[in-house]
Amino acid sequence: MASLLLVEDDERIRGAVIRALRDRGHVVESTGTALAGLQQVLDRRPDLVLLDLGLPDLDGVELLRMLRAVSAVPVIVTTARDDDGSIVRALDAGADDYVVKPFQAGQLDARIRAVLRRAGGPDGDVAPIVVGDLVVDVRTHRVTLAGAEVPLSPKEFELLAHLAARAGTVVSKRELLAEVWQLPYGGSDKTVDVHLSWLRRKLGESAGEPRLLHTVRGVGVRLAGPA
């Protein structure tokens, strides 16, 4: 059972989704505007947000950017917009998944469970991952290096957590785009490169002098402790 916040302005859709998800054991709260949704995330701290893009007071992508500035709560976009541009903008803004209306309640419930598994909650009792003196706590979204906390954006954390879960293994950029950015049909390697650069800087290293993040040219990147 998860605590969900549905941000949807269409009352008919909102009622149907709430009933379907409650029937599947979830606790569901809802609102019809972006700013009210932002306030509820801050006040209620749901396990996951279901976000429509066509909101009356603010575009959903803009709300998503605002959410990502203050919270790492998982977000599934639920919208009628099915064009590539809308999908890419939402995923780049920090969405964890993207579901196009109309959708089946069972499919949405499966997506919710999958996203929560990746996020380690709400019932996920996941032990921190330790790689050398790096500690990645998926449950609390906290990273420490040699005992000092490392502040990361939600997407930087997802990238690091994915690599940490596969420590010692070379992970391709294609896999990172599919699993971290939810772009299974490919995307720009530049997106991965930029986030890796930001991660390296925050971990006190560089591509030229790697300590934890090692690039394997033409293959991908490996997270490993110092030899």
N, C-alpha and C positions, 0 to 999 in steps of 0.2 A: 504494500500500500504506500502511495506517495502523496505528498501534499502538492497540489497543482494550482497554478494561477492561470486562468484563461483570459486573455485580453482580446476581446472580439466585440465589435459594435453591432453586429446583426443579431437581434434578440432571438430570432428563430433558430439560427445556427448555434448560438450560445446555449440555448436551452437543450437542444438535441445532444450537443457534445457533453454538457454537464451530466445529463441523465446517463448517457452511455458510459462515461468514465466512472461515475459513482457506482453504476451496476457492476463495474469491474473492480471495485474495492478502493478506488482513489478518493481522497478528500479534495474537493474542487471548490475554489473561490473564483469569482469572475468580476470583470469590469469592462466597460465599453469605451474607455478613453485611454490614451497613452499616458498622460500625466498621472491619472489615478493608478494605472498599472505600476508606474515607477514607484509611487508612494507605497503601494501594497508590497512590492518586493522588499523595500527597505523596512517596512513595519512588520510584515508577516514572515519573511524569509522562507518562501516556498522551496520545495525540492526542485521544481522545474516550472518554466513558464511556456505556455502555448501562446504564440503571438501572431495575430493577424497583421498584415501590412497596411491595409486600407482603413486607417482609423480617422475619425473626424477632426481631431485636434492636432495630430502630428503624424507624419509618415512612420510606419513601423520600423523602417531601417534606421531612422533617426533615433527612435526610442531605443533600439537595440544598441546603438553606439553609446547612448546615455547609460544604459544598464551596464555595459561592459566597463564603463569608467568607475562604477561603484560596486559591482558585484560579479562574482564568477558563476552565478546561478545558470544551470543549463537552460538553453532556449531552443524550442522547436518552432520554426515559422510554419504557420498554417494559413495558406492564402490561395486565392484564385489565380494569382500571377504565375504563369508557367514559362515566361520567356527567359532565355539564358542570362540576360542582363540583370534581371531582378534576383535570380538565384545566386549569381556570383556576388552581387552587392550585399545580399543578406549574409552569405557565408563569410565574406571578407569582413563584414562588420561584427562577426562573432557568433553567428547562429551555429548550433550544434547539429541541426538537421533541418530539412525543408520538405514539407508535405503539401502537395497541391490539392485544392478542393476540386471536386468532391472526393472525399476519402471515406473508407470504411472504418468504423470504430475499432475493429479488431486490429487493423493495420496501424492505426494511431497508437493504440495501447502497446503494440509490439515495439514501435519506434520509441515510445516513452521508456519502456523497460530497457531497451538497448542503450539509449543515451544515459540513463541512470547507472547502468552497469559500467559504462566507460568513465563516468564521473565518480564511481565508488560509493554511491548512495542510492536511496536514503538509508538502506540497511547494510550498506557495505562496510564491513569491519576490515579494512585493508591495511596491512602493515606497511609502514614507511619503507621505501626502497633506498638502499644504501649502496653508493658507488664511491669507493674511496672515502673522502671526507665530505662528499655530497649526500644530502638526505632529502628525498622527495616524498612528502606526505600527501598522498592523493586524497585522503579523507578530509584534511583540513586545508588543502591547497596551499601548503607552506613548504618553502625550500630553504635549507640552510647549507652553508659551505663553511667548513671548519668552525662550526658553531655559530656563525653570523648569518642572520636572515638575509635572503636574497629577494628583493621585491621584483615580481614578474607580472606582466599583463596576463589576462586569462589565456590568450592564444600562446604566449611564450611558455606558460606553465603546461598547457596541453602538449606542446611540442616536446618539452623536456621530459614530461612524464611518459610519453610514448617511447622516447629513446631509452629512458631509464628502465622501463619494463622489459626492454630488449638489450640490456647492457651487454657489451661484448660482441654484439651482432651488428653487421653492416645493414642499415635500413635505407632503402632506396628513396629518392625524392618522390617517385610515383606513389609509393606506399604512404609517405607522409602527407601528400596532397589528398589521397583518398581517405585516410583515417583521421587526420587532424583537421583538414579543411573540408572534408566531405565532398571531394571532387573526384569521384571514381573514374571519370572519363578524361582525366588529365587537366592540367592547368599550367601556370607559369612556374618554372623552377625558380624564377627570381623571387617569388613569394617566400619560398623555403629559405633561399640564400639570405634574404634580408632578415628574417626572423632568427636564423642561425647566427648572423652577425651581431644582432642585438643580444642574443643569449650569451655569446662568447664575451662580449664587453661586460655584461653583468656578472659573469663568472670569473672575470679578471684574466682573460686570455685572448688570443687572437688566432686567426687561421694560420698565420706563419709560425706561431709558437703555441700549439695546442697543448692543453693539459688534460682535458676531459673529452672535448668534442673533436673527434678526428675525422677529417674528410678523406674518403677513399675515392680518388679521382675516377670519374666515369662510372662509379657504382653507387655511392651514397655516403652516409655519415654513420659513425660508430661512437657511442658513449662508453668510455672505459676509464677506470681509475688509473692514476699514474703508475707506470711500471715500477 
